[in-house]
Amino acid sequence: MEEFIQQNIDEEIRVIAINPGSTTTKLAVYQNLNPVFLKTIKHSVEDLKQFNSIIDQLDYRKKIICTELRNAEIRIDLVRAVVGRGGLVKPIESGVYEVNENMKRDLRNSPFGEHASNLGGLIASEMAETLPNARAFIADPVVVDELDDIARVSGHPAFSRVSIFHALNQKAVARQHAKSILKQYEDLNLIVVHLGGGITVGAHQKGRVIDVNNGLDGEGPFSPERSGTLPAGELVSMCFSGNYTKQKIKQMIKGEGGLVAYMGTNSAYEVEQKALNGNEKARFYYEAMAYQVAKQIGSMCPVLKGNVDAVLITGGIAHSKFFVNLIIERVYRIAPVHVYPGEDEMKALVTNGLMALKGEVKIKVYDK
């Protein structure tokens, strides 16, 4: 993403958004909903090798962010909110949360899992502390949990289904769609599909995601790099075969599954180009991925008792008309299908921060 600086802007509400990924840190400064500065900072494998854990990268990433803002001559004294991508905190309901000591403890100690996004709230907090009028927030982290209790039932009391999905983008797109038809998100029943490195399909009932597949741990459709739901018996046999370590099996489920396993790449675009150029293997597995997504959409219809106002398709792979049409031809009878390509997570973070500052949403408290 190229850097962009808007000159001579009115000085109203400025918001910084920070989205740390495994090898990048996305940074944005907005003037209300107008971008002032956008930058994707890339971190080489060599740079990250010096750190023993993700949390050890905190100062390194924060210093790079501050340097970028200084070099771009951004007036950070005008910033009123710093919004970080929410990490693996405890399961919480959707919304905007002010970063507090309880949250920072969990982001640092990672009792719910270690991920680069854990750095988002910590960097936001440390930056806000140095600014005269800024507050630090996170919004709609992947662990947003609004499941109906019946959706948690797995089939055995030793297991419980959990909610881990692309909450930020799914919620943002759902609100965007509601606004486009002059309705409130809380008045609609929607099935929202996020197509990315992981794929999640959520049933949104009147503003709550009451059921969704766990896209992090490999539940649901297979994706560019996740295996999706696997045959349980065969998986158990593999685990106890003595031929695989626990780490290797986890990699097969997440990181080395899906298109990586079938086609040797996590690039959906690359597989699509091969399919369109006559590669039958590529076409078969690309269509199989769309088939599984359509099945997951269909499974959410009875969750909403057949009362579905729309199916929304978003995420990076939604740019592919070919792939999206493979899905639509199987689900169009459920409800009208609307496509919102891409995942503007930075704008979504900023929008949530603005709503919090303007009092349009209640700022929530992260408890112990």
Secondary structure as GFF3:
##gff-version 3
##sequence-region A 1 368
A	DSSP	beta_strand	14	20	.	.	.	ID=ss1
A	DSSP	beta_strand	24	31	.	.	.	ID=ss2
A	DSSP	beta_strand	34	42	.	.	.	ID=ss3
A	DSSP	alpha_helix	45	49	.	.	.	ID=ss4
A	DSSP	three_ten_helix	55	57	.	.	.	ID=ss5
A	DSSP	alpha_helix	58	71	.	.	.	ID=ss6
A	DSSP	three_ten_helix	76	78	.	.	.	ID=ss7
A	DSSP	beta_strand	79	85	.	.	.	ID=ss8
A	DSSP	beta_strand	96	98	.	.	.	ID=ss9
A	DSSP	alpha_helix	101	109	.	.	.	ID=ss10
A	DSSP	alpha_helix	118	129	.	.	.	ID=ss11
A	DSSP	beta_strand	135	139	.	.	.	ID=ss12
A	DSSP	three_ten_helix	149	152	.	.	.	ID=ss13
A	DSSP	alpha_helix	167	180	.	.	.	ID=ss14
A	DSSP	three_ten_helix	185	187	.	.	.	ID=ss15
A	DSSP	beta_strand	189	195	.	.	.	ID=ss16
A	DSSP	beta_strand	199	205	.	.	.	ID=ss17
A	DSSP	beta_strand	208	212	.	.	.	ID=ss18
A	DSSP	alpha_helix	232	239	.	.	.	ID=ss19
A	DSSP	alpha_helix	246	253	.	.	.	ID=ss20
A	DSSP	alpha_helix	258	263	.	.	.	ID=ss21
A	DSSP	alpha_helix	268	276	.	.	.	ID=ss22
A	DSSP	alpha_helix	280	303	.	.	.	ID=ss23
A	DSSP	beta_strand	310	315	.	.	.	ID=ss24
A	DSSP	three_ten_helix	316	319	.	.	.	ID=ss25
A	DSSP	alpha_helix	321	331	.	.	.	ID=ss26
A	DSSP	beta_strand	337	341	.	.	.	ID=ss27
A	DSSP	alpha_helix	345	357	.	.	.	ID=ss28
A	DSSP	beta_strand	363	364	.	.	.	ID=ss29
###
